Amino acid sequence: MQKKIVVFAGNECKKEKETYYYLLAYTTGKLLAEAGFIAVTGGGPGLMNEVSRGAIEAGGETIGVCLNVPGRKHSAFLTKRIMFEKLTPRLEKLISLADGFLALPGGIGTLHEIAVVLALKRKNEIAWDKPLIIIDKYYQEFNIHLEKMKNEGFVDDYLDSLYIIVGSAKDALERLKLFL
């Protein structure tokens, strides 16, 4: 059975940043498919769409766990679509499908998804060995903030063992293969 990798990613970015971020997302989806993984996203536009497009164009499968928002366009590159009306059940479904997690740049929703996975791993509701791999230098400040939280005693010293930050999609896939 193929492993499912949930990719958290933004649904939009500034127009002048699209080339960089969309290519990063597309490459992530393509590499997942080439490695035999099923790419699971929030099924939306922007980076989520590019992950799905990359996977489909590489011959892979995709699952979109979509939020039903009036006027929102969902990715056309989904082999399966699961619809939700609310964010929390949608996130629970994404987490339940995952054999591993990748996180691309995004906004509040993406940050929330990363934080929830970290919190659940911390409480052993997600296995510690289920990877959370965060892609790109975009998250450097996030990592610095987690270090500050650790140094101030708000989180345990082991927090940084619950995730990995890498510089590229290729690096993420190499690390993912070590776990799965």
ROPAKOL-81535 format. One record per residue (C-alpha): residue number from 1; residue in one letter; z, y, x. Coordinates in Angstrom, 2 decimals, decimal comma, m for minus. Each point is the difference from the previous one (the first is absolute). Layout:
<pt><k>NUM</k><r>a</r><up>Z</up><north>Y</north><east>X</east></pt>
...
This chain:
<pt><k>1</k><r>m</r><up>0,00</up><north>0,00</north><east>0,00</east></pt>
<pt><k>2</k><r>q</r><up>m0,94</up><north>3,44</north><east>1,31</east></pt>
<pt><k>3</k><r>k</r><up>2,84</up><north>2,34</north><east>0,89</east></pt>
<pt><k>4</k><r>k</r><up>0,22</up><north>3,29</north><east>m1,87</east></pt>
<pt><k>5</k><r>i</r><up>0,63</up><north>3,17</north><east>1,94</east></pt>
<pt><k>6</k><r>v</r><up>1,16</up><north>3,01</north><east>m1,99</east></pt>
<pt><k>7</k><r>v</r><up>m1,35</up><north>3,24</north><east>1,44</east></pt>
<pt><k>8</k><r>f</r><up>1,84</up><north>3,15</north><east>m1,02</east></pt>
<pt><k>9</k><r>a</r><up>m2,25</up><north>3,05</north><east>0,33</east></pt>
<pt><k>10</k><r>g</r><up>m0,64</up><north>3,46</north><east>m1,37</east></pt>
<pt><k>11</k><r>n</r><up>m2,32</up><north>0,75</north><east>m2,87</east></pt>
<pt><k>12</k><r>e</r><up>m1,22</up><north>3,28</north><east>1,47</east></pt>
<pt><k>13</k><r>c</r><up>0,10</up><north>2,19</north><east>3,07</east></pt>
<pt><k>14</k><r>k</r><up>m1,45</up><north>3,33</north><east>1,07</east></pt>
<pt><k>15</k><r>k</r><up>m3,79</up><north>0,02</north><east>0,02</east></pt>
<pt><k>16</k><r>e</r><up>m0,13</up><north>0,74</north><east>3,74</east></pt>
<pt><k>17</k><r>k</r><up>2,20</up><north>m3,05</north><east>0,71</east></pt>
<pt><k>18</k><r>e</r><up>m2,00</up><north>m2,47</north><east>m2,13</east></pt>
<pt><k>19</k><r>t</r><up>m2,29</up><north>m1,21</north><east>2,79</east></pt>
<pt><k>20</k><r>y</r><up>2,93</up><north>m1,08</north><east>2,21</east></pt>
<pt><k>21</k><r>y</r><up>2,28</up><north>m1,43</north><east>m2,70</east></pt>
<pt><k>22</k><r>y</r><up>m2,75</up><north>m1,67</north><east>m2,02</east></pt>
<pt><k>23</k><r>l</r><up>m1,36</up><north>m1,71</north><east>3,10</east></pt>
<pt><k>24</k><r>l</r><up>3,51</up><north>m1,19</north><east>0,90</east></pt>
<pt><k>25</k><r>a</r><up>0,43</up><north>m1,41</north><east>m3,52</east></pt>
<pt><k>26</k><r>y</r><up>m3,48</up><north>m1,56</north><east>m0,10</east></pt>
<pt><k>27</k><r>t</r><up>0,54</up><north>m1,64</north><east>3,39</east></pt>
<pt><k>28</k><r>t</r><up>3,36</up><north>m1,36</north><east>m1,15</east></pt>
<pt><k>29</k><r>g</r><up>m1,57</up><north>m1,65</north><east>m3,04</east></pt>
<pt><k>30</k><r>k</r><up>m2,92</up><north>m1,34</north><east>2,02</east></pt>
<pt><k>31</k><r>l</r><up>2,26</up><north>m1,53</north><east>2,64</east></pt>
<pt><k>32</k><r>l</r><up>2,26</up><north>m1,55</north><east>m2,65</east></pt>
<pt><k>33</k><r>a</r><up>m2,99</up><north>m1,69</north><east>m1,64</east></pt>
<pt><k>34</k><r>e</r><up>m1,44</up><north>m1,16</north><east>3,31</east></pt>
<pt><k>35</k><r>a</r><up>3,36</up><north>m1,57</north><east>0,83</east></pt>
<pt><k>36</k><r>g</r><up>0,03</up><north>m1,86</north><east>m3,33</east></pt>
<pt><k>37</k><r>f</r><up>2,63</up><north>2,09</north><east>m1,79</east></pt>
<pt><k>38</k><r>i</r><up>m0,19</up><north>1,32</north><east>m3,56</east></pt>
<pt><k>39</k><r>a</r><up>0,44</up><north>3,79</north><east>m0,05</east></pt>
<pt><k>40</k><r>v</r><up>2,34</up><north>1,21</north><east>m2,75</east></pt>
<pt><k>41</k><r>t</r><up>0,19</up><north>3,72</north><east>m0,74</east></pt>
<pt><k>42</k><r>g</r><up>1,08</up><north>2,35</north><east>m2,74</east></pt>
<pt><k>43</k><r>g</r><up>m3,62</up><north>m0,16</north><east>m1,16</east></pt>
<pt><k>44</k><r>g</r><up>m0,49</up><north>3,73</north><east>m0,02</east></pt>
<pt><k>45</k><r>p</r><up>m2,35</up><north>2,47</north><east>1,64</east></pt>
<pt><k>46</k><r>g</r><up>0,13</up><north>1,44</north><east>3,51</east></pt>
<pt><k>47</k><r>l</r><up>1,37</up><north>m2,18</north><east>2,78</east></pt>
<pt><k>48</k><r>m</r><up>0,80</up><north>m2,81</north><east>m2,45</east></pt>
<pt><k>49</k><r>n</r><up>m3,66</up><north>m0,10</north><east>m1,04</east></pt>
<pt><k>50</k><r>e</r><up>m1,15</up><north>m0,07</north><east>3,62</east></pt>
<pt><k>51</k><r>v</r><up>2,27</up><north>m2,95</north><east>0,84</east></pt>
<pt><k>52</k><r>s</r><up>m1,50</up><north>m1,89</north><east>m2,93</east></pt>
<pt><k>53</k><r>r</r><up>m3,56</up><north>1,05</north><east>0,87</east></pt>
<pt><k>54</k><r>g</r><up>0,45</up><north>m1,14</north><east>3,60</east></pt>
<pt><k>55</k><r>a</r><up>1,33</up><north>m3,38</north><east>m1,13</east></pt>
<pt><k>56</k><r>i</r><up>m2,73</up><north>m0,57</north><east>m2,59</east></pt>
<pt><k>57</k><r>e</r><up>m2,81</up><north>1,05</north><east>2,34</east></pt>
<pt><k>58</k><r>a</r><up>1,36</up><north>m2,46</north><east>2,58</east></pt>
<pt><k>59</k><r>g</r><up>m0,18</up><north>m2,80</north><east>m2,58</east></pt>
<pt><k>60</k><r>g</r><up>3,69</up><north>m0,01</north><east>m0,90</east></pt>
<pt><k>61</k><r>e</r><up>2,06</up><north>0,07</north><east>m3,17</east></pt>
<pt><k>62</k><r>t</r><up>2,04</up><north>2,89</north><east>m1,33</east></pt>
<pt><k>63</k><r>i</r><up>2,66</up><north>0,46</north><east>m2,63</east></pt>
<pt><k>64</k><r>g</r><up>0,74</up><north>3,38</north><east>m1,53</east></pt>
<pt><k>65</k><r>v</r><up>3,43</up><north>0,49</north><east>m1,53</east></pt>
<pt><k>66</k><r>c</r><up>m0,98</up><north>3,10</north><east>m1,92</east></pt>
<pt><k>67</k><r>l</r><up>1,94</up><north>2,71</north><east>m1,76</east></pt>
<pt><k>68</k><r>n</r><up>m1,49</up><north>1,02</north><east>m3,33</east></pt>
<pt><k>69</k><r>v</r><up>m0,13</up><north>3,78</north><east>0,33</east></pt>
<pt><k>70</k><r>p</r><up>m2,30</up><north>1,93</north><east>m2,34</east></pt>
<pt><k>71</k><r>g</r><up>m3,05</up><north>1,21</north><east>1,91</east></pt>
<pt><k>72</k><r>r</r><up>0,78</up><north>m1,99</north><east>3,14</east></pt>
<pt><k>73</k><r>k</r><up>m2,87</up><north>m1,87</north><east>1,57</east></pt>
<pt><k>74</k><r>h</r><up>0,72</up><north>m3,49</north><east>1,23</east></pt>
<pt><k>75</k><r>s</r><up>m1,79</up><north>m1,63</north><east>2,87</east></pt>
<pt><k>76</k><r>a</r><up>m3,30</up><north>m1,69</north><east>m0,83</east></pt>
<pt><k>77</k><r>f</r><up>0,63</up><north>m2,42</north><east>2,90</east></pt>
<pt><k>78</k><r>l</r><up>2,52</up><north>m2,31</north><east>m1,65</east></pt>
<pt><k>79</k><r>t</r><up>m0,46</up><north>m3,70</north><east>m0,65</east></pt>
<pt><k>80</k><r>k</r><up>3,11</up><north>0,03</north><east>m2,21</east></pt>
<pt><k>81</k><r>r</r><up>1,71</up><north>2,86</north><east>m1,79</east></pt>
<pt><k>82</k><r>i</r><up>3,57</up><north>m0,03</north><east>m1,35</east></pt>
<pt><k>83</k><r>m</r><up>0,95</up><north>3,02</north><east>m2,13</east></pt>
<pt><k>84</k><r>f</r><up>3,41</up><north>1,64</north><east>m0,39</east></pt>
<pt><k>85</k><r>e</r><up>1,26</up><north>2,95</north><east>m2,01</east></pt>
<pt><k>86</k><r>k</r><up>3,02</up><north>0,82</north><east>2,22</east></pt>
<pt><k>87</k><r>l</r><up>0,55</up><north>0,36</north><east>3,74</east></pt>
<pt><k>88</k><r>t</r><up>3,05</up><north>m2,24</north><east>0,40</east></pt>
<pt><k>89</k><r>p</r><up>m1,48</up><north>m3,17</north><east>m1,55</east></pt>
<pt><k>90</k><r>r</r><up>m3,20</up><north>0,67</north><east>1,96</east></pt>
<pt><k>91</k><r>l</r><up>1,90</up><north>0,20</north><east>3,29</east></pt>
<pt><k>92</k><r>e</r><up>1,96</up><north>m3,14</north><east>m0,89</east></pt>
<pt><k>93</k><r>k</r><up>m3,30</up><north>m1,82</north><east>m0,57</east></pt>
<pt><k>94</k><r>l</r><up>m1,44</up><north>1,23</north><east>3,31</east></pt>
<pt><k>95</k><r>i</r><up>3,10</up><north>m1,22</north><east>1,82</east></pt>
<pt><k>96</k><r>s</r><up>m0,05</up><north>m3,36</north><east>m1,79</east></pt>
<pt><k>97</k><r>l</r><up>m3,60</up><north>m0,65</north><east>1,09</east></pt>
<pt><k>98</k><r>a</r><up>0,55</up><north>0,80</north><east>3,67</east></pt>
<pt><k>99</k><r>d</r><up>0,02</up><north>m2,41</north><east>2,89</east></pt>
<pt><k>100</k><r>g</r><up>0,13</up><north>3,11</north><east>2,17</east></pt>
<pt><k>101</k><r>f</r><up>m0,26</up><north>3,78</north><east>m0,24</east></pt>
<pt><k>102</k><r>l</r><up>m2,14</up><north>2,59</north><east>1,73</east></pt>
<pt><k>103</k><r>a</r><up>0,49</up><north>3,73</north><east>m0,52</east></pt>
<pt><k>104</k><r>l</r><up>m2,69</up><north>2,60</north><east>0,56</east></pt>
<pt><k>105</k><r>p</r><up>0,48</up><north>3,76</north><east>m0,24</east></pt>
<pt><k>106</k><r>g</r><up>0,80</up><north>1,29</north><east>m3,46</east></pt>
<pt><k>107</k><r>g</r><up>2,25</up><north>2,24</north><east>m2,01</east></pt>
<pt><k>108</k><r>i</r><up>3,24</up><north>m0,34</north><east>m1,93</east></pt>
<pt><k>109</k><r>g</r><up>m1,09</up><north>m3,25</north><east>m1,68</east></pt>
<pt><k>110</k><r>t</r><up>m0,82</up><north>m1,65</north><east>3,30</east></pt>
<pt><k>111</k><r>l</r><up>3,23</up><north>1,22</north><east>1,56</east></pt>
<pt><k>112</k><r>h</r><up>1,91</up><north>m1,33</north><east>m3,01</east></pt>
<pt><k>113</k><r>e</r><up>m1,68</up><north>m3,40</north><east>0,35</east></pt>
<pt><k>114</k><r>i</r><up>0,91</up><north>m0,21</north><east>3,70</east></pt>
<pt><k>115</k><r>a</r><up>3,59</up><north>1,05</north><east>m0,72</east></pt>
<pt><k>116</k><r>v</r><up>0,39</up><north>m2,57</north><east>m2,79</east></pt>
<pt><k>117</k><r>v</r><up>m1,28</up><north>m2,81</north><east>2,22</east></pt>
<pt><k>118</k><r>l</r><up>2,42</up><north>1,06</north><east>2,77</east></pt>
<pt><k>119</k><r>a</r><up>2,91</up><north>0,19</north><east>m2,45</east></pt>
<pt><k>120</k><r>l</r><up>m0,79</up><north>m3,43</north><east>m1,47</east></pt>
<pt><k>121</k><r>k</r><up>m0,38</up><north>m1,54</north><east>3,46</east></pt>
<pt><k>122</k><r>r</r><up>3,32</up><north>1,55</north><east>1,00</east></pt>
<pt><k>123</k><r>k</r><up>1,68</up><north>m1,69</north><east>m2,98</east></pt>
<pt><k>124</k><r>n</r><up>m1,79</up><north>m3,32</north><east>0,60</east></pt>
<pt><k>125</k><r>e</r><up>m1,99</up><north>0,29</north><east>m3,23</east></pt>
<pt><k>126</k><r>i</r><up>m3,14</up><north>m0,16</north><east>2,13</east></pt>
<pt><k>127</k><r>a</r><up>0,07</up><north>m2,37</north><east>2,97</east></pt>
<pt><k>128</k><r>w</r><up>0,47</up><north>1,76</north><east>3,32</east></pt>
<pt><k>129</k><r>d</r><up>m2,89</up><north>m1,94</north><east>1,50</east></pt>
<pt><k>130</k><r>k</r><up>m2,44</up><north>1,27</north><east>m2,65</east></pt>
<pt><k>131</k><r>p</r><up>m1,75</up><north>2,67</north><east>2,03</east></pt>
<pt><k>132</k><r>l</r><up>m0,10</up><north>3,70</north><east>m0,80</east></pt>
<pt><k>133</k><r>i</r><up>m2,53</up><north>1,53</north><east>2,39</east></pt>
<pt><k>134</k><r>i</r><up>m0,48</up><north>3,75</north><east>m0,19</east></pt>
<pt><k>135</k><r>i</r><up>m3,35</up><north>1,22</north><east>1,33</east></pt>
<pt><k>136</k><r>d</r><up>m0,76</up><north>3,31</north><east>1,73</east></pt>
<pt><k>137</k><r>k</r><up>1,76</up><north>2,82</north><east>1,78</east></pt>
<pt><k>138</k><r>y</r><up>0,29</up><north>1,68</north><east>m3,40</east></pt>
<pt><k>139</k><r>y</r><up>3,41</up><north>m1,69</north><east>m0,31</east></pt>
<pt><k>140</k><r>q</r><up>1,51</up><north>1,19</north><east>3,30</east></pt>
<pt><k>141</k><r>e</r><up>2,27</up><north>2,51</north><east>m1,73</east></pt>
<pt><k>142</k><r>f</r><up>1,07</up><north>m2,63</north><east>m2,52</east></pt>
<pt><k>143</k><r>n</r><up>1,01</up><north>m2,25</north><east>2,88</east></pt>
<pt><k>144</k><r>i</r><up>1,88</up><north>2,89</north><east>1,64</east></pt>
<pt><k>145</k><r>h</r><up>1,85</up><north>0,62</north><east>m3,27</east></pt>
<pt><k>146</k><r>l</r><up>0,97</up><north>m3,68</north><east>m0,28</east></pt>
<pt><k>147</k><r>e</r><up>1,32</up><north>0,18</north><east>3,57</east></pt>
<pt><k>148</k><r>k</r><up>2,07</up><north>3,06</north><east>m0,97</east></pt>
<pt><k>149</k><r>m</r><up>1,38</up><north>m1,87</north><east>m3,01</east></pt>
<pt><k>150</k><r>k</r><up>0,93</up><north>m2,86</north><east>2,32</east></pt>
<pt><k>151</k><r>n</r><up>1,58</up><north>2,32</north><east>2,59</east></pt>
<pt><k>152</k><r>e</r><up>2,04</up><north>1,74</north><east>m2,70</east></pt>
<pt><k>153</k><r>g</r><up>1,24</up><north>m3,34</north><east>m1,34</east></pt>
<pt><k>154</k><r>f</r><up>m1,80</up><north>0,10</north><east>m3,35</east></pt>
<pt><k>155</k><r>v</r><up>m1,95</up><north>m3,18</north><east>0,72</east></pt>
<pt><k>156</k><r>d</r><up>0,74</up><north>m3,00</north><east>2,17</east></pt>
<pt><k>157</k><r>d</r><up>m1,32</up><north>m0,39</north><east>3,53</east></pt>
<pt><k>158</k><r>y</r><up>m2,21</up><north>m2,90</north><east>m1,05</east></pt>
<pt><k>159</k><r>l</r><up>m2,14</up><north>2,17</north><east>m2,32</east></pt>
<pt><k>160</k><r>d</r><up>m2,75</up><north>0,37</north><east>2,58</east></pt>
<pt><k>161</k><r>s</r><up>m0,36</up><north>m3,79</north><east>0,11</east></pt>
<pt><k>162</k><r>l</r><up>m1,16</up><north>0,05</north><east>m3,65</east></pt>
<pt><k>163</k><r>y</r><up>m3,30</up><north>1,77</north><east>0,69</east></pt>
<pt><k>164</k><r>i</r><up>m2,56</up><north>0,65</north><east>2,72</east></pt>
<pt><k>165</k><r>i</r><up>m2,10</up><north>3,11</north><east>0,58</east></pt>
<pt><k>166</k><r>v</r><up>m3,41</up><north>m0,52</north><east>1,61</east></pt>
<pt><k>167</k><r>g</r><up>m2,82</up><north>2,34</north><east>0,91</east></pt>
<pt><k>168</k><r>s</r><up>m3,00</up><north>m1,65</north><east>m1,62</east></pt>
<pt><k>169</k><r>a</r><up>m1,21</up><north>m2,47</north><east>m2,60</east></pt>
<pt><k>170</k><r>k</r><up>m0,98</up><north>m2,38</north><east>2,79</east></pt>
<pt><k>171</k><r>d</r><up>3,54</up><north>0,12</north><east>1,44</east></pt>
<pt><k>172</k><r>a</r><up>1,41</up><north>m0,61</north><east>m3,49</east></pt>
<pt><k>173</k><r>l</r><up>m2,13</up><north>m3,12</north><east>m0,51</east></pt>
<pt><k>174</k><r>e</r><up>0,96</up><north>m1,39</north><east>3,40</east></pt>
<pt><k>175</k><r>r</r><up>3,69</up><north>0,45</north><east>m0,88</east></pt>
<pt><k>176</k><r>l</r><up>m0,50</up><north>m1,37</north><east>m3,52</east></pt>
<pt><k>177</k><r>k</r><up>m1,53</up><north>m3,18</north><east>1,36</east></pt>
<pt><k>178</k><r>l</r><up>3,15</up><north>m0,58</north><east>2,09</east></pt>
<pt><k>179</k><r>f</r><up>2,09</up><north>m0,07</north><east>m3,19</east></pt>
<pt><k>180</k><r>l</r><up>m2,37</up><north>m1,93</north><east>m2,24</east></pt>
